[in-house]
Amino acid sequence: MSEDNTTTKEQADSKKQPLEPLPHTVAKQYVWQGPDGAKIPYTATAEMIPVRHDDGAPMGHMFMFSQVCDDAPADDRPVTFCWNGGPGGASYMVNIGGMGAKRVKTDGMAHLKGVGEVEDNPYSLLPNSDLVFIDAFGTGYSHVDPNYDAKKVWGVDGDADAFTRGIIEWLTEHKRFNSPLYLYGESYGTMRNAVVYRMLGEHGIGVTGVIEQSTILDYAPTLSGNDAYYMGMVPVYAATANYFGKAGAGEDQFKWYNKAFDFVNSTLAGALVLGDELPASRMDQIAGQMSELIGLPKEFIVSKGLRIELDTFRKNLLKDEGKTTGRYDTRFTTYAYQDVQGDNEFFAGEDPSYDAINAAYLDVYMKMLSDMGFTGYENYEGLSMKVNEAWNWNHQAPGTMGSPQTPNVAFDLATALRRNPTSRILFLGGIHDAATPYWNVRHDMSKMFLPQELKNRIEYQLYSNGHMLYCDDVALAAAGAELNAFYNKRHED
């Protein structure tokens, strides 16, 4: 008789090993020096923060990397919690590439060498706020407890709940309750921001400000054939065509972008709604206007029914040069793939604007942690496809019924602002961002029908960058002034 290899749940649970021993907390003192010679002494701390459920059961440990000013009074010193998106992305990019005290120097649209050059970040948020960079569960060094179901935290609501708990735990551990609290998210991190903003309020914790960089609030435009997708892309296409000299030669980049923005609202939106009921003569006329804006032939646009997919645009704008453009930042280019390599799924995932920076960013970040004495685990998950593919998109927004798998967290953002009308929201967009087009967030927020008093608490800023603001020094310099003003507004109310 063969041996019975079945395993009971109790036996399986008993084999699960806890996450202990955890890497020890490490801290190191530094001095940040700004471009004007100003100096800020600060302590960088790498630590694993325990996150627990209401019943005390451990959910796991979140890796948090903080940079805290050593000589500023904590009562008026803001603390900003920062993260990237994905879902499945760790927070190293917004740290070592973007808002942290140190960064990897950029080189325009050039592909960075594997060995990144590090400098004190002249655009860091540190002069305005202490910083805490958090890795989502299953990313970076953050680990779900082996006795906890990871599916509970790999989803819109579970993820936001875990971050809310993690933030509260950090505030408790570091005795920072009643400090001005800010949230800074990029990409999917802006969706996380919206829900965490609401959830923190429901836990009795006030949020002073929310910063949304490269925002996506409504996931419906990611569905096949959604008209809002095509509308949002056209201004990005126009800015890209202008950058490469394919349209609007000699025109200011922002004027050209805004011209396309207005075209979408005044002309394209109504045409897309009509579909194939749009008269042929009108189709031809609109395609001609669109061709002038985005640099593709009128006949080609007509053949696509005015609906130009991003991959179609990326493949065709620079086709005569044998190149394709980026997605996160459409100004980056790479050599075009031959058809044998060019299936849609593969091509959609190829992005020269990501390839150009990722290795340098991650290598520098790992060295920085190592130099501090934090060894972490065997592998730092910069981008976990396991988390991404397991994501639960169900989300019941406040005031709605059901839990659609295409979440719209603009409702969460608007609800949180209504409940906390002294808080502020700042949207930072880029004209070359084809991952989270700026047109869409303006459209999404316009449907919230907020009263003017609350609309006055929201700011929209548009720059020359793509998805990663920190890849563009010109945009960073402009955004730095806006961010400084945003933080200072906490004293105006």
N, C-alpha and C positions, 0 to 999 in steps of 0.2 A: 504494500500500500504506500502510495506517495505521501510525503510529508505535507501537512497542512500549512501553507504559507500565508494564510489570511492573518491580518493584523487588526486588532480592535482599535477603536478611537482612543481608549485609555492608554493602550500600549504605545500608539503612535505619539500621543501627547507626552508620554514619559520620556521618549527619545529626543524630544526637542530640547535643544540646549539654549540657555539664556544668553543674552548678549555680553554678559560679564566675562572676563574683565574688560571694561571699556578703556579706550585710550585716555590717559590722564589729561586734565585741563592744563594748558600752557598759556603763559602770558609773557609779553615782552614789550618793553617801552621803546618808543621811537619819537622822533621829532619831525613833523611835517613842515616843509618850507614852501610857501607859496611864491608865485612869480614876482610879487611885490616885496619879497623879503620877509613877510610875516611868518612867524613860527608858532606851531601848535604842538605842545608835548601831548602824546596820547599813548594809551596802552592797548595793544592788540591782544585779544584773547580768543583762543580756539578751544571749544568745549562741546561736549555732548550733553544736551539738555533732556532730562526724562520727561515724557509726555504721558499723562494718565487719563483714563476714562473717568466718568463720574463715580463709578464704584471703586475707584482706586486701582483697577487693573492696568498694568503697564501696556501702553499702545506701542511704545518704542522710544528711541532716542533720536533727537534732531541735532544735526551738526550746525552750530552757530558760530560765526566768526564776527567778533565785534571790534570796533575801534572807538574808544571812549576818551574824550579829552580829559587830561589830568588836572587842569587848573581852572575849570569853569564850574560855577554853582549849578548843582543838579536840578534845582527847582525850576529854573527857566531855561535849562539846556535841553533842547529837543532830542528825542531818540527816534531814529527812522529805521524801520524794518524793511529790508530790501530783498527782492528775489527776481529770478528770471521766470520763464514759463515752460513751454513744451506742449502739453504736460509731459513731465519726465525730465525736465532740465534742472540742473543744479544752479547755484547762484554765483559761480565763479566769474562769469562774464560781466555781470553788472558790478562786480567787485573790482577785479584786477583790470578789467577793460573800461569800466565806466565811472562809478561814483566813489570807489574806495580811495584810501589815502595814497596808494601807489597804483600805477597803471603801466601797461605795456604801450610804448610809444607807437603811434600809427604812422603810416606812410602813404597817405592819400588813398588811391584805389589800387595800390600795389600789394602783391602777395607778400606777407611778412615772412621773414626767415624763421626757421624752427626755434632758433635761440632768440628770444624776445629781449628787447632793450627796455629796462625798467627805469622809471623816474617817479619822483613825488608828483602826484596827479594835480596839475594846476587847476583842474575843473572839479575836484572832489567836493562832495557835500560836507566834508568834515568841518570847514569853518562855520557852517550853519547848524550842524547836528552831529550827535553821536550816531554811529551806524552799527546795525546788526544784520548780517547777511545770513539767510536761512536756506538750507537745502531741504527740499521736500522729501518726504519718506520715499525710500527706494532710489534716491538720487544722491550724488555726492557721497558723503559718509553717513547720511541718515539711514537708520535701520528700523524696520518694523519688528517688534518683538515676535519671536517664533511662535508664541502662544496666542498671537492676535491675528485676526484675518486681515491681510493686507488689502483685500477688496474694499474694506470699510473706509480706507483712507485714500484709495486710488479712484477718486471721483470728485465731481464738482463740490458737493456738500461735505463729504467726508474729509477731503483735503482742506477745505476752508476751516472746518471744525478743528482739525489737527493743528493748523497754523494758529488759530485763535488760542488754543490751549498752550501751544509752545510759547507764544508771545506773553501770555499771562505768567507762565512759569519763569521766563527770563526776567520779567519785571519784578517778580517776587524774589528771585535769587539775587538780583542786583540792586534791590531796594530802589526801584525807579518809578513806582506808582506816583501819579500826579505830575510827572514830567510831560511836557507837550509831546504827543505821540503822532508820528507820521507813518504812512505806508507808501512804499515805492515799488511799483511792479512794472515789469516789461512783458509784452506779448501776452501769453496766457496768464502771466502774473497780474495783468490788469483785471482779468476776470476774477482771479483769486482775490485781488484787492477789494472788488465790489462786494463780494460775499463776506470777507473778513471784516470789512468796514461795518456792515450791518450786524454781524455776529458779535463783534466786540461791544457794540452798543447794547446788545441784548444781554451781555454779561456785566453791564454797568461800567464799561471803560470807554471814555470819550476819546474820539480821534480828532486831532486838530486839523490835519490835512492829508489828502490823498493825491499822490502823483502817479499819473497813468502815462507811461511811455510806450508808444506803438501799441495802440489800444484795440482790443476786440471785446465787444460786449455781447453781441448777438451772433450766434454760430449759424444761423439760417443761411447767410450768403455762402457758406462753405458747401452747401448741398448742390448737387448737379442741377444746372439750369436756372438757378435763382437769379432774378433780374438785378437784385441789389449787388450781386457779385460783379456783373458787367459794368454797372454804373460806377462802383467804387474804383474799378481798375482804370478807367479812361483817363482821369487826371494824372495817375502815375505813369501811364503810357506816354502822355503828352510831355511830362517833365523829362522822361527818359529820352524821347525822340529829340527834344530840345537840347539836352546835354550832349548827344552824339551828333548834333548838326543835321538831323533828319527832318526837323520841323521847327518853325519859328526862329529861323536864323537871325541872330542879333537881338532877339527879344529877351527881356529880363525873365529869369527862370520862374520867379513867383508869379509874375503877370501872366506868363504862358500857362502855368498850372491853374491859376484862378480862372483863366479864360475857359479852360477845359472843364473846370468845376461848374462854372455857370452854364456851359453847354449841356452838361449832364442834367442839371436841374430844369433848365428851360426847354430843352429839345429832346434829348435822348430818352429820358424817363418815360415820357408819353409814347414815344415810338416803340420802345421795348414792350410796353404793356399791350400794344396792339398786335404784336407778333406778326404772323403772315397776313393779317388783315390790313396792315399798313400798305397804302397804295404804292405801286412800284415807282412812280415818279417821285413820291415823297421819300421812299427808301433811298433812291439814287441821290437825291438832294442832301439828305442827312449824312449819307456815307461820304459824300464829297467834303462836307464840313469836318467830319471825323478824320478823314484822310489828311486834311490840312493840319489837324492837331497832333495826330499820333504817328504820322510818317509812313503808314502802310497804304498801298494802292487802293483807290476807291472801289475798283471791281472786286478786289479781294475781300474788302469789308462787306460789300453787298452779298457776296457768295456765302458769307458767314452770318447773314441776317443781322448785322450790326453787333453781333456777339463775339467778341474776340477773347479767347481764353488766354490766360497768362502764358502758358507754355507755347501757344501759337505765336504770341508777340515776341517772346524771348528767342524763339528759333528764327524768326523772320526779319526782325528789325536790322540786324547786322549780317544777314545771310550772305550778302555779296563780299563780306570781309572774312567769311569762314568762322564767325564767332557767335556766341550766344551771351545773353546778359544774365545777371544775377536775379535772385528772388528777394532776399532780404534787403539787398541794396542793388537796384537795377543798373547802377553805374559800373559795377564790377563786371568783368568779362572773362570768358574762357574760350578755348578752342572748341568749335562745334563737333559734336559726335556724329559719326557716320550712322546711317540708318540701321545697321546691324546692331548697334548699341543703343538705339534711340527709342525703345518702347516708352510709353508715357509715364509709367510708374517710376522707372529708373531715372528718366530725365527730370521729372518733377522734384526728385530728391537731390539732384545735383545742383550745387549752388556755389559759385566762385566767391561770393561775398562771405560765406561761412568758412569755406576752405582757406581763405586768405588770412584768417585771424585765429582760428580755433586752436591749432597746435601750439602757437606761441603763447596764447592766453593760458591754456591748461598747464603747460610746462612751467611757466613762471609761477603760477599759483601753487603748484605742487612744491616747487623749490622754496617759496616763501614759507609755507607751512613746515617744511622740513627744517629750514633754518631756525624756525621758532622752537623746534623740538617736538612738534606734533607729528606722530607717525601714522595715525589713522588706521585704516584697514588695508587689505591687500590692493584693493582697487577703488579708485574714486570714479563714481559713475557720473560723468559730465552730462551725458544724455542717455537716459534709459529707455530703450524702445519697449522693454517689458512693461514698464509703468505706462507708457503711452498707449500701447495696444490693449491694456487691461482697463483703460479709463472708463468710468461710468459717467456718461454725460447727462443722466437724468437730473433735473433740477426744477423744483417747483418755486417759481419766483413769487415774492409776496404780492398778494392781490390777484393771483391767477389760479386756475384749476388744473390739476394734473401735473405730471412730471415729464415734459417732452424731452427727447434726446437731443434736441437742438436748443440748448439753454440760452436765455436772454437775461443777463444780469444787469442790464440798464435799470430794470425795476428795483433790484437790490440797492444800486447806487442812489437812485432817486428816493427810495424809502429811507435809507440811512441819512441822507441829507435833510429830508423832511423832519426826521426825528432829532437831528443834531444841526439846526440851522446856523450855528456859529462856526461850523467846520467849513473847509474849502476844498475844492477839487481843481487840479491842474492837469490838463491834457497836453502832452507833447507829441507832435506828429512829424513825419518826414515825407517830403514830396516824392522820394524815390523808394518808398516802402511798399512793396507789392505783397507782403505777407499780411499786414493789417492796414489796409488803406484808410487814410484820414477821412475821406468822404463818408465812410460808413459810420464812424463814431459820431460825426456831426448829425448824420441822419438819425441814428439810434437815439441820441439825446433829445433831438427835436420832437420825438414822439412821446416823450415823458410829460410834456405840457406842464412844466414847472412854472410856478408864479415868478414874476420878474425879480422879487426879493431873493429867491433861491438861485435864479439864473445869474444874479450878480455875484454869487459865491463860486462860480465856475469860470475858469479861464481856458482858452484854447490858444496854443502857440504852435506855429508851423515853421519847420526849418528845412535846410537843404539835404539832411541826412536820409538814409534809408531806415531799416528796421532798428539797427543798432546805432543809436545816437552817438555813442562813444567812438565810432569809427570816423567821425567827421569833426575835425578840430574847429572849423568855422562854425558849425552848428553848436558844438559844445560851448564855445565862447559866448554865443548869443543866449543859449539856454542857461548858462551860469548866472547871468544877470537876472533872468526871469525867476530862477529858482531862489536866488538870494532875496529877491523882493517877495516871493511867495512865503518864505519862512518869516520874514519880518512883519508880514501882515497880521501875525498872531497878536501883535501889540496894538493894532489899530482898533480892535473891537471893544 
